Amino acid sequence: MPAILERKSYPMEITFLDFISELSIYTPLIFTTLLTLGVILVNGWTDAPNAISTCVSTRAMQPGSAIFMAAVFNLFGVVAMTMVNQKVAETIYNMVDFQGNVNDALVALCAALTAIVLWATAAWAFGIPTSESHALIAGLSGAAIALQGGFSGINGSEWIKVLYGLVLSTALGFVMGFLAVKLVELLFRNMNLHKSSRFFGKAQIISAAGMAFMHGAQDGQKFIGIFLLGMFLAKGQTQNAEVVIPVWLMILCAAVMGLGTSIGGYRIIKSVGMDMVKLKKYQGFSADLAGGICLFLSTASGIPVSTTHTKTTAIMGVGAAKNIKNVNLGIVREMVLTWVLTFPCCGLVGYLMAKLFIWIF
């Protein structure tokens, strides 16, 4: 059965043919669709590659094969997790309320999406992985504040989940990475070096597939929530509907994300998997295992977290378990600075773009 985003009204199911016909009726829907797909594409550039960065850096897989695998398992993750548990999509869908004039609300949403694309593309140009989760949340919040002239459009109870996720994706990612590699070293301490390299080379393919699956489960739901929000506003409707999440939308989001990874993912793979820490195959497996567990726990709890933060801090934990000197602190500083600036900068850009768009349109 398709998953449902709960709102206080009647259930509404949108077929693919309905969506195509509505594109010709509602011109604004074309713009919101293109902008949302643009954000998903950029996520494929900057966020999705983290899932496969370690298996490429340890040469367990070739980049082309890893990117294809990531696209497939991203799709599986989006479909499977949304069918079972759509809490993350609900959190994003309910994060802000663009109250009042529907046209202004639509303009504010488009402004927020534009801000996210600009921020993420700039970071990608420098090879720095950004959190599209946090950029998405900050951009939406900034636009909502601009539209309402205050914080009345911000749902505080949903925002608390974001703060929980920020702690979960950084502290827990690092600790889990540290503990996972220590456990692996303990369990396989007597294994022959050659055999262990072969074993973990194969195991890492499985763990990377798991990471890609969980990335789709976590990030795919966020973009589904935004896609549906834009769809309603473009048709002049409010968010007060109970929505059935269609399978075609899950497939579309996963496909565009995979396309983004294939176009520009290698730059991020190099920064995270090669430049930050030099990993062996068992260490790459440990990082994938730790990151996948963290993402599963957060997704099941409905907490939107950053795949970028989770995976990179897990890699840092793995590197620190051997020696903190194994971690390239220069790369870490660049990443952390970008993470810290994402909320205020993306929120400000979302706010300014919303003011500009409302004034123009």
N, C-alpha and C positions, 0 to 999 in steps of 0.2 A: 504494500500500500504506500502511496506517496506520503511524504511527511507534511505536517501542517504547521504553519506559523500562526500562533494564536493571537487573535484580536477580538474585541468584544462585539462580534457581529456574526454574520452568516459565512459558511465556507465558500470559497471561490476558487475554481480550478481554471487555469489558463492553458489551453492547448497551444502547440506550436503554430498551427494554422490561424488560431485566433490572434496570436502575437503578430504574425506576418501581416494579417489584414489590418490590424490596429496601427502598424507602422505607416500605412498609406493614409490613415484617417487622422492620426495625431502626430503632426510634424514634430513637436517637442520630444516625442518618444524616440525619434531617430537620434537626436542629440544626446539624450540621457543614455541611450543604449551604447552609442559610440564612446562616450566618455567612460562609462562603466567598464566596457571591454578594454578601453585604453588602460585603466587602472589595473585590471586583471593581467593584461599583457606586461605591464611594468613589474607587477608582482612576480611574474615568471622570470623576468630579468634579474631581479634583485633579491627575492626571498626564496623562491622554490629551489634555486641551485644549492642552497645550504643543505638540503636533504641528501644530495649526492656528492657533496664536496669531498668527503673523506674517502669514499670508494674510488673516486677518480685520482685523488692525490696519492693514494697508496698503490695505484695501478691495479686494483682488483678488477676494474672495468675501464674500458675505453670511453672517452667523453661522449661520443655519439650514442653508444649503447646505453650508457647511464642516463642520458637525457631522454631517450625513448622510453626506458623503463620508468623514469620519474613521471613522464606524461601519462603512462598507462596506470600506474598506481595512484597518482593524483586523482584520476578519474574514479578508480575503485573507492578511494577514500571519501570523495565527495558523495558518491551515490550511497555507499554502504552506511556511512555514519549519519547522513541526513535522513535515511530511511528509519534508522533506529533511534537517533537522538539529535534533534535540531536545536538544542539549547543555545549554541553559539550564534546561530542565525537569529534566534529570537532576541538575544542580548543586543546585537548590532541593530536589528530592526527597531528595537525599543529605546536605543541609546539617546536619540534626540527626537523632539517633536516639533516639526516645522509648522507651528500653529498659524492660523490666520489665512491670509490670501494665498490660494494655491499656486498662483503664478509666481509670486515672490518666493514661496517655498521651493518651487522647482528651480528657480534661478539660483537660490542659495545652495541647493544640492549640486547643481552643475559647477558652481564656483568652488565648492569643497572638493569635488572630483578633479577639477583642473589644478588645484593647489597640490593635491597628492601626486599627480603625474609630474608636475614641475619639480617638486622636492625629490621624489624618488629618482627621476632621470638625472638630476644634478649629482646625487650621491653615487649613482651607478657610473657616471662618467669618471669618477675618481676611484672606482673599484671598491667602494665601501658598501657593505650590505646594510640596508636599512630595514626597519620594521614597517611594512605596509599596514600592519594591524594598527600600530600606534599612529601612523600618518593618517589612516582612514578615520580613526576615532577623533584625533585632534582637528583635522580638517572639517569634519561634520560639526563638531562642537563649536569651532570658531564661526562657521557659517550660521549656526543656529543662534549664537549670541548676537551676531550682526543683524539677523532678521528680527529677533525679539527685543533688541536693545537691552539685553540683560540675560540672566541665567534661567529664566522661566522655561526655556525650551530644552534644558538639560535634565535628563532623568538621573538623579543622583544615585539611586539604588543600583542602576546598571553600571554607572561609572565606577562604583566601588569594586565591581568585579574586575574592571580594567587594572585598578591598583593592585588587587590581589594577584592578577596575572603577571604584572610587572615584577613582583617579588618572586612568584613561582618560576617564571621563565629565566630568571637570572641566578638567584641564590640556589634554587633546587637543581637547576641545570648543572651548575658548577659542582655541587656536592654529589649529585648522582654520577657525573662523569668521573670524579675522583674515586668514588666507591666502586663503580663498575669496573674500572681498569684494575684496581687493587684485587677485586674478587676474581677477575679473569686470570691475573698473574698467579694468584694462589691456587686456583683450580688446575691450571695447566702448567705449573712450574716444572713438572718432570717430563713434559712432552718434548720430543726431538724438534730442534729448531726448524729443520726443513719441513717436517710434517706439520708443524704448527703454522708455518707460513702458508702452506697449501690449504689447510683447514680453514684458517681465518680469512683467506682470500675468498673462499666460497661462502663462508658465513657472513662476510661483509656485504656480499651481494644481497643476501636475504635481509640483513639489517637495514641496508640502504633502501630496499623496497618498502620495508616497514616504515621508515622515516618519511618516504614519499607519500605513502598511504596516509599517515597521520597529518602530513602537511595539507593534503587535499581535504581531509576531514575537518581540520581546523580553519584554514584560510578560505577554502571553497565556500563554507557556510557564511563567512563574513560577506563575501561578494554577492552571494545569493540574496542576503538580506538587503543590501544596497540596491541590487538590480530590481527587486520587487518594489522597494520604496520609490525608486525613480519611475517605475512603470505606472504606479498609482497616481503620482503627482502629474506625470505627463498627460494623463487622461482626465485631469481636473478632479481627481478623487483624493480624499484624505486617507490616512493610514488605518482607519477604523474598519478593517475587514479581516476575516479569518482566511488565510491564504493556503491553498494546497501547493506545495513546492513541486513543480513539474520535473520529470526526469530529463526532459530535453534541456532545461536550464542548467541542471547539474552537469550534463555532458558539454554544453557550450562553455561554461566557466572553466572546466578542466582542460578542454581543448585549447582555449586561448592561453591559459596559463602555461601549458606545455609548449606552445608556439613561442612564447616569450623566453622560456628557458633555452630553447634551441637557438634563438637569435642572439641573445646576449649573456647567457648564463656562465660562460667560461671565465669571464673576468671576476665574478664573485667566487667561483670555485677556486680560482687561483689564490685570492686574498684569504679566504677562510681555510681551505684545505692544504695549501702549500706554504703560504707566506707566514701565517700566524704561528703554526706549530708543525714541525716535521713529525709525521706519524708513521708508525709501523702498522701492519694490517690488524693485529690484535687490538691496538689502540684505537684505530678507526672503528672497529666493531664495537668497542666499549662506548665510544662517543655516540654512535648510532643507537645503541641499546638504551643508553641513558636519556638521550633526546626523545626517542620514541615513547618511552614510559612517561616522561613528563608531559608530552603532548596528549597522550591518551588520558591521563588523569585530569588535565585541564579541560579537554573537550567533553569528557563525560560529565564534568561538573558545570559545564556551560560557561566557563571562564575564557574569554578571548585572550590568548597569549601570543607572543611573537615567536614564530618559528626561528627567525634569525637569532634572537636572544637565547632561546633554548639550546639550539645546536652549537652556536659559537661558545657559549659558556660551558657547555658539556665538553667541548674540545679543549678549552682552557683548563678545566678540571682534570682531564686526562693528562695533559702536558705537565701540569703542576704536580701531579701524583709522582712523577719521576724526579722532576727538578723544576722549580719555577723559572729557571734560566732557559728552559726549553721553550718557553712562551715568548714570542716576539712582542715585547711590551709596547713598541712603537705602533704596531698594527692595532693592538688592543686599545691604546689611547685614542687612535683615530675612530675606531668603532664606537667606543664608549661616548666620545664627544658627540658623534652623530646621533647616538641614541638619546643622549641628554637634550640635545637641541631639537629633536623631532617634535616633541609635544608643543613647546612654546612657538617654534618657528612655523610648523605646519598649521597650528591653531591660528597664528597671526595672519599667515598667508590666506587661509580659509576665510577669516574675518574680512580682510581687505578685498579679496576677490569677490566675496558676496556683496559687500558695499558697492564695489565697482560695477558688478553685473546688474544689481538692482537699479543703480543709477542709469545705466545704459539702456536696460530693457524695460 
